[in-house]
Amino acid sequence: MKNVRKLTLAGILIAVGVICSTFYIPIGMAKCFPVQHFINVLAGVLLGPFYAVGMAFATSLIRNMLGTGSILAFPGSMVGAFLCGIAYHYTKKEILAFFGEVIGTGVIGALLVYPISRLFLSKEVALFAFVIPFGLSSFGGAAISLVLIMALKKTKILDQFELVDKAKEQ
């Protein structure tokens, strides 16, 4: 039953990411999607690192197939989701999940985009050209998710979600 709940939540978050993919902020050559970073942090905290990475991949794939995303979405979103989920999994601190997303997408993912943009998009860009746009996008989306997660904790909704999972495991 736990896996069904996780898959259902993952499907809903992927759908939100795809539906909201029309909302982007153009910064330079990049399309910055703060909603994807918002979803990455939620998934990393609520579902764990592997669900978060799978969701980031699925959202990026669907957006590319629909023509609302770019190939640059894959490395940025997936690295950020992984670091976010790993940071939360080992520390249980939401702020570290936030920093995992910002560093994973804003720095590491942005640097991984460089060879992809040269090879597949034939774009001449500087190595750090995507760090600022990806960093701004990931910071904004991760900050929004951090506010939501703190509100869920304050109202005890997040505790109920985690207690149900613990009860099912026993």
GIGIWO-V786108 format. One record per backbone hydrogen bond with DSSP energy under -0.5 kcal/mol. CO is the residue of the C=O (numbers start at 1). NH is the residue of the N-H. If there is no record, write none. Layout:
BEGIN
[[CO	NH] [CO	NH]]
END
This chain:
BEGIN
[[1	5] [2	6] [3	7] [4	8] [5	9] [6	10] [7	11] [8	12] [9	13] [10	14] [11	15] [12	16] [13	17] [14	18] [15	19] [16	20] [18	21] [19	22] [20	23] [22	24] [24	26] [25	27] [25	32] [27	30] [30	27] [30	32] [31	33] [32	25] [32	34] [33	36] [33	37] [34	38] [35	39] [36	40] [37	41] [38	42] [39	43] [40	44] [41	45] [42	46] [43	47] [43	48] [48	52] [49	53] [50	54] [51	55] [52	56] [53	57] [54	58] [55	59] [56	60] [57	61] [58	62] [59	63] [60	64] [61	65] [62	66] [63	67] [63	68] [63	69] [64	67] [70	73] [71	74] [72	76] [73	77] [74	78] [75	79] [76	80] [77	81] [78	82] [79	83] [80	84] [81	85] [82	86] [83	87] [84	88] [85	89] [86	90] [87	91] [88	92] [92	94] [93	96] [93	97] [94	98] [95	99] [96	100] [97	101] [98	102] [99	103] [100	104] [101	105] [101	106] [102	106] [103	107] [103	108] [104	109] [105	110] [107	111] [108	112] [109	113] [110	114] [111	114] [111	115] [112	116] [113	117] [114	118] [115	119] [116	120] [116	121] [117	123] [123	125] [126	129] [128	131] [128	132] [130	134] [131	135] [132	136] [133	137] [134	138] [135	139] [136	140] [137	141] [138	142] [139	143] [140	144] [141	145] [142	146] [143	147] [144	148] [145	149] [146	150] [147	151] [148	152] [149	153] [150	154] [151	155] [152	157] [152	158] [153	156] [156	160] [157	161] [158	162] [159	163] [160	164] [161	165] [162	166] [163	167] [164	168] [165	169] [166	170]]
END
